[in-house]
Amino acid sequence: MSSENRIVASFVVPPELSDRRLDQAAAELMPEHSRSRLQSWIKSGALTVNGEVHKPRDKVMLDDRLELDAEPEVQVNWQAEEISLDIVYQDEHLLVINKPAGLVVHPAAGHADGTLVNALLNYAPEVENLPRAGIVHRLDKDTSGIMVVARSLIAHTSLVDQLQTRAMGREYEAVVVGTLTGGATVDAPIGRHPRERKKMAVVASGKPAVTHYRLVERFAAHTLVRCKLESGRTHQIRVHMAHVKHPLVGDPMYGGRLRLPKGTTEELRRALSAFNRQALHARQLTLEHPETGETLSWEVPLPEDMITLIEALRKHARELDNREY
């Protein structure tokens, strides 16, 4: 159990955890806390066995008493700011938001304030006690769409686990350059670009990354696709679609120069030129509620700029069809 200012808990080691390492037994008994946090408490003496300080690797025995008395650690020193949030769902454990394009998730060099974290600290101050202020996955600054934030330790541990075990479902919509004839899977490892350190790339030494995509609508020289991730690498969809020669429209890092299709109208030229972010939107999120185990799913609609872009592409495709008849 937790008091307002301290985390206090007490457990007796059951038969199935006898002869296990202390940190392993603690992780089984207190799954709402991360293994690294439990190890830190063991080393500091905040988590004891029968009133004595032990090492994380020490074995526990049947009926040993584990006692925790620790102060919540303030994980961030960023400032709260009053920034409006588009909240899709909330309860004591979860906060699901629709992030607009242009909003940075974490404070960093060049973005010390005005970020999603600053907004969260104002709206839900309790996240200051969580790793990375409750952020368990992120969207790039110029990617719009749905995100989940943990509001409790139970939720943080559960969401991280769901991401690692691929139990959390994430679906995106993107407008890519070129006309696809169907869906496919890109299974290619992603790591730092060997020369341009701000970019990611498909490299043999990278981490495994799998993206499934399927066709939603085909235009004259572009395609609207729906992507599902099996992994969550930095810039994954952007890198994978560029890798298969269908970069995202407007992507400043992986898209290359603006390519205007044959028969481009002035209206379409303006629409493509004005779209200066990657045409990527996180549309759907599915997860298990960390307390109830219930499967929850949310969808958020495409933002106005992507709707406008798609309408321009659709109109251009219709005009080309009419010219052919």
JOMO-V737935 format. One record per pair of residues at least 12 apart in sequence whose C-alpha atoms are under 7 Angstrom apart, sorted by the first residue. I is the first residue (numbers start at 1). GAP is how many residues later the second one is. Records with the same first field share a line. If there is no record, write none. Layout:
I = GAP, GAP
This chain:
5 = 66
6 = 63, 64, 65, 66
7 = 62, 63, 64, 65
8 = 60, 61, 62
9 = 58, 59, 60
10 = 55, 56, 57, 58
11 = 54, 55, 56
12 = 51, 52, 53, 54
13 = 48, 49, 50, 51, 52
14 = 48, 49
15 = 47
18 = 42, 43, 44
19 = 40, 41, 42
20 = 39, 40
21 = 35, 36, 37, 38, 39
22 = 34, 35, 36, 37, 38
23 = 15, 16, 33, 34
31 = 126
32 = 121, 122, 125
33 = 120, 124
34 = 123
39 = 17
42 = 12, 13, 14
43 = 12
46 = 22, 23, 24
47 = 19, 20, 21, 22
48 = 18, 19, 20
49 = 15, 16, 17, 18
50 = 14, 15, 16
72 = 57
73 = 56
74 = 54, 55
75 = 53, 54, 55, 56, 57, 58
76 = 52, 56, 57
78 = 40
79 = 39
80 = 38, 39, 41, 42
81 = 37, 38, 41
82 = 37, 40
83 = 36
85 = 12
86 = 12
92 = 59
93 = 57, 58, 59, 62
94 = 54, 55, 56, 57, 61
95 = 53, 54, 55, 56
96 = 50, 51, 52, 53
97 = 49, 50, 51
98 = 47, 48, 49, 202
99 = 45, 46, 47
100 = 44, 45
101 = 40, 41, 42, 43
102 = 39, 40
103 = 12, 13, 38
104 = 12, 37
105 = 12, 33, 36
117 = 16
126 = 25
127 = 24
130 = 23
134 = 15, 16, 17, 22
135 = 14, 15
136 = 13, 23, 24
142 = 135, 136
143 = 135, 137, 138
144 = 136, 137, 138
145 = 136, 137, 138, 155
146 = 136, 137, 138, 139, 154
154 = 136
155 = 135
158 = 132
166 = 64
167 = 120
168 = 118, 119
169 = 116, 117, 118
170 = 58, 59, 114, 115, 116
171 = 55, 56, 57, 111, 112, 113, 114
172 = 54, 55, 56, 108, 109, 110, 111, 112
173 = 52, 53, 54, 107, 108, 109, 110
174 = 50, 51, 52, 74, 105, 106, 107
175 = 47, 48, 49, 50, 73, 74, 104, 105
176 = 46, 47, 48, 70, 71, 72, 73
177 = 44, 45, 46, 69, 70, 71, 72
178 = 43, 44, 45, 68
179 = 39, 40, 42, 43, 44
180 = 43
182 = 32, 33
183 = 30, 31, 32
184 = 28, 29, 30
185 = 26, 27, 28
186 = 24, 25, 26, 54
187 = 22, 23, 24
188 = 14, 20, 21, 22
189 = 13, 14, 15, 17, 18, 19, 20
190 = 12, 13, 16, 17, 18, 19, 43
191 = 12, 14, 15, 16
200 = 35, 39
201 = 38
209 = 22, 24
210 = 19, 20, 21
211 = 16, 17, 18, 19, 26
212 = 15, 16, 17
213 = 12, 13, 14, 15
214 = 12, 13
219 = 94, 95, 98
220 = 97
221 = 40
238 = 16
239 = 15
242 = 12, 13
248 = 30, 31
249 = 29, 30
250 = 25, 26, 27, 28, 29
251 = 26, 27
252 = 25
268 = 44, 45, 48
271 = 38, 41
279 = 27
281 = 21
283 = 16, 17, 18
284 = 14, 15, 16
285 = 12, 13, 14
286 = 12
